Structure formats: C-alpha cells, structure tokens
Amino acid sequence: MQNFLRNDDLGKLILRLTVGVLILFHGLHKILNPASLDFISKQLTGIDLPPILAYGVYLGEVVAALMVIFGFFSRLGGLLIFGNMIFALLLAHSDQLFTFTNTGGWALELQGFYLFSGLTIFFLGSGRWAIRQD
C-alpha cells in the first residue's frame, strides 16, 4: 500500500490526463467554431505578426494536448502548451496580469494553471504509463 501512495508515475499520468483533457476542450471548441480564430488573428495583426500564426492554437491546444494525454513526446507537448499560453497571456490577457477576481483569486488562474502545468510536464516527462516514455 505504501508503494501505491508513493507512485510518481501515477502522479505524472494524472497530471498529463488533467492538463491534456482540459486544454483539449479549448482546442475542440476552436475546431468546431473556426470563427473564434478571428480574435486571435486580429490580436496578432495588432502586434505586427502574420495572422496565419493564429492556427498555431491548434498545435498548442489539440496536437500538444493529445501528445500529453497519450504520453507521446509529452515533454514537447508540455512545452507547446506552455508556449501557447505565453501567446494567450500576451495577446488576450496582458491587461489582467496583476488583477484579482472579486473573491480574491488571480484573474488568470486558469491560464496560469495551463502555463505552469505545461512547464511541469516539460520538466517531469511522461512517466512509465505512456506510449513513449521520455
């Protein structure tokens, strides 16, 4: 029983599934509602970047999510999620970086969760229960 409670691989699996599944919902929403990329394209144009980069959100929210879920190059998947969230914070949430909700929480808790969880997966790797351990 004590080994079960000290199972790093199980913890990594739970982390991967949590982050991967939750961010995948965001990506699936964008696939089902492609017009949602218009906002991202406008934000990119506003900082002199090509609007085509908006399609990178599919890489960060769908491809990376699946990599993390299945444990296939999960470190790379975590890094892609981290990068995706850097862009999201800079493009859409920079005015909220130092704000709080009316209940005292950080206004960007969800974005922070994805940002730091992606980074955590990058450093921890997939664990034993993965298609390809890293």
Secondary structure, DSSP 8 states (H G I E B T S, - for coil): -HHHHT-HHHHHHHHHHHHHHHHHHHHHHHHH-GGGHHHHHHHHHHTT--GGGGGHHHIIIIIHHHHHHHTBSHHHHHHHHHHHHHHHHHHHSGGGTT-B-TTSSBTTHHHHHHHHHHHHHHHH---SSSSB--
